[in-house]
Amino acid sequence: MMQLLIRLLRPQRVLEIGTSIGYSIVSMANVVKESGGKITTIEYNEQSAKQAITNFKHADIAELIEVIIGDAKEIISTFQKRFDLIFQDVGDKTLYHILLNNLVTLLKPGVVFLAEDSLLPGRDMNVSKYEDFDQVKWIEALEEFNKLMAHGLYLNSTLLLIGDGLTIGIKIG
């Protein structure tokens, strides 16, 4: 689905929040490359980011990717340029609704915002790595995020029942 959307949209500047080991970016990058685009990604976990960088080199896409290691809550507020597509796939789902307003301000009007796993993540997800994992808090946070997306003033959106949920929003004017 991501490759199809990127091929349709042909974004030049993509922002991904939540790199992990780079699986999604490897999938996106070859399509972004076709239109001469670049991807900026933010990952909180330094070890995961280093593994992602290695994976990008092996996939021969490292020149397309800017990896920023740190807290997305702090980093996204420093960006000056807007993006043609934002993909939110943060491991800690309690951040989805917290990041949303700042991410929407980084979108150009008429472009797409995507959020992976916008329903409760599946049972196979390794939540043990999140020290403060609380399933109730995750459910409440995702419910809040989905309410904001459904009733937001700045995005027209829909939630697709693909995997653990894929939210697609288009920024209004």
C-alpha positions in Angstrom: 0.0 0.0 0.0 2.8 2.4 0.9 4.6 1.8 -2.4 1.3 2.4 -4.3 0.6 5.6 -2.5 4.1 6.9 -3.0 4.0 6.1 -6.7 0.7 8.0 -7.0 1.8 11.0 -5.0 5.5 11.2 -6.1 6.6 13.1 -3.0 9.9 14.9 -3.0 10.3 15.3 0.8 9.1 12.4 3.0 9.2 12.4 6.8 9.0 9.1 8.7 8.6 9.1 12.5 9.7 5.8 13.9 12.5 4.3 11.9 13.1 1.1 13.9 15.4 -1.0 11.7 14.3 0.7 8.5 11.9 -1.9 7.0 9.3 0.6 5.9 11.9 3.0 4.4 13.6 0.3 2.4 10.1 -0.4 0.9 9.4 3.3 0.3 12.9 4.5 -0.8 13.0 2.7 -4.2 9.8 4.3 -5.2 10.8 7.7 -3.8 14.0 7.4 -5.8 12.0 7.2 -9.0 10.8 10.8 -8.6 14.1 12.1 -7.2 12.8 12.4 -3.6 14.5 12.1 -0.2 13.4 10.7 3.1 14.1 12.1 6.6 13.5 9.7 9.4 13.5 10.1 13.2 14.3 7.2 15.6 14.5 7.5 19.3 16.5 4.3 19.9 20.1 4.7 18.9 20.8 1.0 18.4 17.8 0.6 16.1 18.9 3.6 14.1 22.4 2.2 13.6 20.9 -1.1 12.4 18.6 0.9 10.0 21.6 2.8 8.6 23.4 -0.5 8.0 20.3 -1.9 6.3 20.0 1.3 4.1 23.6 0.8 3.0 23.0 -2.9 2.1 19.9 -1.9 0.2 21.9 0.8 -1.7 19.5 3.6 -0.6 21.6 5.3 2.1 22.1 8.4 -0.1 18.3 9.0 -0.1 17.9 8.8 3.7 18.7 11.3 6.5 18.5 9.6 9.9 18.0 11.7 12.9 18.4 10.0 16.3 16.5 11.5 19.2 13.1 12.4 20.6 10.6 13.2 17.8 8.6 15.5 20.2 11.7 17.8 20.4 13.0 17.3 16.8 9.9 18.0 14.7 9.4 21.4 16.3 12.8 22.4 14.9 11.9 21.7 11.2 11.5 24.8 9.0 10.6 23.1 5.7 7.4 21.3 4.9 7.0 17.8 3.7 5.0 16.2 0.8 4.2 13.1 2.8 4.5 12.1 6.5 4.5 8.6 7.7 4.0 8.0 11.5 5.0 4.6 12.7 6.3 5.4 16.2 6.7 2.2 18.4 5.2 3.9 21.4 1.6 4.5 20.2 0.9 6.8 23.2 2.7 9.5 21.2 0.4 9.4 18.1 -2.0 12.0 19.3 0.7 14.0 21.0 2.7 14.4 17.8 -0.3 15.0 15.5 -0.6 18.8 15.6 3.1 19.4 15.1 3.2 16.9 12.2 0.2 18.5 10.5 1.9 21.9 10.5 4.8 20.3 8.6 2.5 19.1 5.8 2.0 21.1 2.7 -1.7 21.6 1.9 -3.2 18.8 -0.2 -0.6 16.2 0.7 -0.8 13.0 2.7 -0.4 12.0 6.3 -0.2 8.3 7.1 -0.2 6.5 10.4 0.6 2.8 10.7 -0.9 0.6 13.4 -3.6 3.1 14.3 -5.7 0.4 15.8 -4.3 -1.6 18.7 -1.1 -3.2 17.4 -1.3 -7.0 16.9 -0.3 -9.6 19.5 3.0 -10.3 17.7 4.4 -6.8 18.5 7.2 -6.9 20.9 5.9 -4.4 23.5 8.3 -5.7 26.2 10.9 -3.2 25.0 8.7 -0.4 26.2 9.5 0.0 29.9 6.2 1.8 30.6 4.0 -0.3 28.4 0.4 -0.2 29.6 -2.1 -1.6 27.2 -5.0 0.5 28.6 -2.9 3.7 28.0 -2.1 2.6 24.5 -5.8 1.9 23.7 -6.8 5.2 25.1 -4.1 7.1 23.2 -5.0 5.4 19.9 -8.7 6.1 20.5 -7.8 9.8 21.1 -5.7 9.8 18.0 -8.5 8.3 15.9 -11.0 10.8 17.3 -8.7 13.7 16.3 -8.2 12.2 12.8 -12.0 11.7 12.4 -13.0 15.1 13.6 -9.8 17.1 12.8 -10.1 20.5 11.3 -7.0 20.2 9.2 -7.2 16.7 7.7 -9.7 14.7 5.7 -9.0 11.2 6.7 -10.1 7.5 6.7 -9.0 4.5 8.6 -8.3 1.4 6.6 -8.5 -2.1 8.1 -5.1 -3.1 6.7 -2.9 -4.9 9.1 -3.3 -3.2 12.5 -4.9 -0.2 10.8 -3.6 2.4 8.4 -4.9 5.9 8.7 -4.7 8.1 5.6 -5.3 11.9 5.9 -5.0 14.7 3.3 -4.2 18.2 4.6 -7.0 20.7 3.9 -5.9 24.1 2.4 
